[in-house]
Amino acid sequence: MTNTSSAVTTLAAMLLLTLGGCRNPPPSSAMKTNSPAQRGIKSWVAAGAGPCDTTFTGSLTYDQHIRAIVGHLDLINAYRFTLALQSTNGQCAFVLHRNWAGTHFFVQPHRAYAALAKAIGTGLSLACRRPEGPWQVAVNAASDVVVYKDANNNRFQWDFTPDGSGLRLTRLRVETPSGAVYVIAFNTPSGEGKDSIDISDSTLHFVLHLRLHNNSEAGLNTRIP
């Protein structure tokens, strides 16, 4: 083999490795072991989110104001749900429905809150997503991290931390193609405490804190045995 053909072969191999790195490898190649925790994550991915029918209380931080909120969430899955939200002072109130065609309002928000309401709907949809294609998992001493990029170039990173009963979903970070970054924090307290979820974004700078008030919230906060 000549030096020229050898160089071409080497360059082709490098290009294949580079292009291959642009894709998420299949789960089987990403898994280092077949531990109970990783088998649990596979089950979590397969199960998906929802259904979930729950009332909630909480707070909404937006435009340098913190407002107490109440509402109801009827979640079928990550792409189909109805969210009713109202601040207790009556300034922010809307009912949105999300389906395959996007976000629709049954009760329109005030114009000052229209972009916020849509962003909340997007954040809630992202919070309930699961990988729908090849994904990676990295095992660290403190947590297991699942990484996935969807067909719309949203980049997801789920963090699972160990507790007494196995792994617990604690945090999700989503980088969107528009440059907005959503951070969703999950809190599942021990004892009688209520599960909660915090959704924030880097564009509108809102923080939505929801405390879920019945036993059907497993579609949002997931514990892996």
C-alpha positions in Angstrom: 0.0 0.0 0.0 1.4 3.4 -1.0 1.8 6.3 1.5 -0.9 8.1 -0.3 -3.5 5.3 0.0 -2.5 4.7 3.6 -3.1 8.4 4.4 -6.5 8.3 2.7 -7.4 5.2 4.6 -6.4 6.8 7.9 -8.3 10.0 7.1 -11.4 8.0 6.3 -11.2 6.1 9.6 -10.8 9.4 11.4 -13.9 10.9 9.7 -16.0 7.8 10.6 -15.0 8.2 14.2 -15.8 11.9 14.2 -19.2 11.5 12.6 -20.0 8.6 14.8 -19.3 10.8 17.9 -22.0 13.2 16.7 -24.7 10.6 17.4 -25.9 9.1 20.7 -24.7 5.5 20.7 -27.4 2.8 21.4 -28.1 2.0 25.1 -26.4 -1.3 24.9 -23.0 0.2 24.0 -23.4 3.0 26.4 -24.0 0.7 29.4 -20.9 -0.2 31.3 -22.7 -2.9 33.4 -26.1 -4.4 33.7 -26.5 -3.2 37.3 -30.0 -3.0 39.0 -29.8 0.8 38.8 -29.2 0.7 35.0 -31.9 -1.9 34.5 -34.2 0.5 36.5 -33.3 3.4 34.2 -34.2 1.2 31.2 -37.6 0.6 32.8 -38.0 4.3 33.5 -37.4 5.1 29.8 -39.8 2.4 28.6 -42.6 3.4 31.1 -42.8 7.1 30.0 -44.5 9.8 32.1 -48.2 9.9 33.1 -51.0 9.6 33.6 -51.2 12.1 36.4 -54.2 13.9 37.8 -53.3 16.2 40.6 -54.0 19.6 42.2 -51.1 21.7 43.3 -50.1 24.8 45.2 -46.9 26.7 45.0 -45.3 29.9 43.8 -44.4 31.7 40.6 -41.4 34.0 40.4 -41.5 36.3 37.4 -40.7 40.0 36.6 -39.1 40.4 40.1 -42.4 39.4 41.8 -43.2 36.2 43.7 -46.9 35.1 43.5 -48.6 32.3 45.3 -50.4 30.0 42.9 -53.0 27.2 42.9 -54.1 24.9 40.0 -54.7 21.6 38.5 -52.8 19.3 36.2 -54.4 16.6 34.1 -51.4 14.8 32.4 -52.0 12.1 29.8 -48.3 12.1 28.7 -45.5 14.5 28.0 -47.2 15.8 24.8 -50.9 15.8 25.9 -52.0 17.5 29.1 -54.2 20.3 30.5 -52.9 22.8 33.0 -55.0 25.3 34.9 -53.0 27.8 36.9 -54.0 30.9 38.8 -52.1 33.3 41.1 -54.0 33.9 44.3 -54.0 37.7 43.6 -55.7 37.0 40.3 -53.0 38.7 38.2 -51.9 35.6 36.3 -54.5 33.0 35.3 -54.8 30.7 32.3 -55.9 27.2 31.2 -53.7 25.7 28.5 -54.0 22.4 26.7 -51.1 20.9 24.9 -51.3 18.2 22.2 -49.5 17.2 19.0 -50.4 20.5 17.4 -48.8 22.6 20.1 -50.2 24.8 22.9 -53.8 26.0 22.9 -55.6 28.1 25.5 -59.0 27.3 26.9 -58.7 30.4 29.1 -56.4 33.0 27.6 -53.8 34.6 29.8 -53.4 38.4 30.0 -51.2 39.7 27.2 -48.4 40.4 29.7 -48.3 36.7 30.6 -48.9 35.1 27.2 -45.2 34.3 26.6 -44.8 33.1 30.2 -47.8 30.8 29.9 -46.4 29.2 26.7 -43.0 28.8 28.3 -44.5 27.1 31.4 -46.4 24.7 29.1 -43.1 23.9 27.2 -41.2 23.4 30.5 -43.8 21.1 31.9 -43.8 19.1 28.6 -40.0 18.8 28.8 -40.1 17.8 32.5 -42.2 14.7 31.5 -40.1 13.6 28.5 -38.3 10.3 28.2 -35.7 9.4 25.5 -37.4 8.2 22.4 -34.2 7.1 20.6 -30.6 6.1 21.4 -29.4 7.5 24.7 -26.3 7.4 26.9 -25.8 6.8 30.6 -22.7 7.7 32.5 -22.2 6.2 36.0 -20.6 8.5 38.5 -19.8 8.1 42.2 -22.6 10.5 43.2 -25.2 10.0 40.4 -26.2 8.3 37.2 -26.5 10.7 34.2 -28.7 10.0 31.2 -28.0 12.1 28.1 -30.2 12.3 25.0 -30.7 14.6 21.9 -34.1 14.5 20.3 -35.1 15.1 16.7 -35.6 18.8 17.3 -32.1 19.1 18.7 -33.2 19.6 22.3 -30.4 18.3 24.5 -31.5 16.5 27.7 -29.5 15.5 30.7 -31.3 13.7 33.5 -29.5 13.3 36.9 -30.4 10.4 39.2 -28.9 10.3 42.7 -28.9 7.3 45.1 -31.0 7.1 48.2 -32.1 4.4 50.6 -34.4 2.8 48.1 -32.2 3.0 44.9 -32.0 5.9 42.4 -34.1 9.0 42.5 -34.6 11.5 39.6 -33.4 14.8 41.0 -32.7 17.1 38.1 -33.2 17.7 34.3 -31.4 20.2 32.2 -32.6 20.9 28.6 -30.8 23.1 26.1 -33.0 24.1 23.2 -31.9 25.1 19.7 -33.2 28.7 20.4 -30.6 29.0 23.2 -33.1 28.8 26.0 -32.1 26.5 28.9 -34.7 24.9 31.1 -33.7 23.5 34.5 -36.2 21.2 36.2 -35.6 20.1 39.8 -37.5 17.1 41.3 -37.9 16.7 45.0 -39.3 13.6 46.6 -39.1 14.0 50.4 -39.2 11.2 52.8 -42.1 10.8 55.2 -45.3 12.7 54.6 -43.8 15.6 52.6 -45.3 16.4 49.3 -43.5 15.8 46.1 -42.5 19.0 44.3 -41.1 20.2 41.0 -39.4 23.4 40.1 -39.2 24.7 36.5 -37.1 27.6 35.4 -35.7 29.0 32.1 -32.9 31.2 31.1 -34.9 33.4 28.7 -37.9 34.7 30.7 -36.2 34.1 34.0 -39.2 32.6 35.7 -39.3 30.0 38.4 -42.4 27.8 38.9 -42.6 25.8 42.1 -45.4 23.2 42.3 -46.3 21.1 45.3 -48.4 18.1 44.3 -51.3 17.2 46.5 -52.3 13.6 45.8 -50.8 10.2 45.2 -50.9 10.3 41.4 -47.7 12.3 40.9 -45.5 9.3 40.1 -45.6 10.4 36.4 -43.5 13.4 37.4 -41.2 12.3 40.2 -39.7 8.9 39.6 -38.0 6.6 42.1 -36.1 3.7 40.6 -36.0 0.6 42.9 
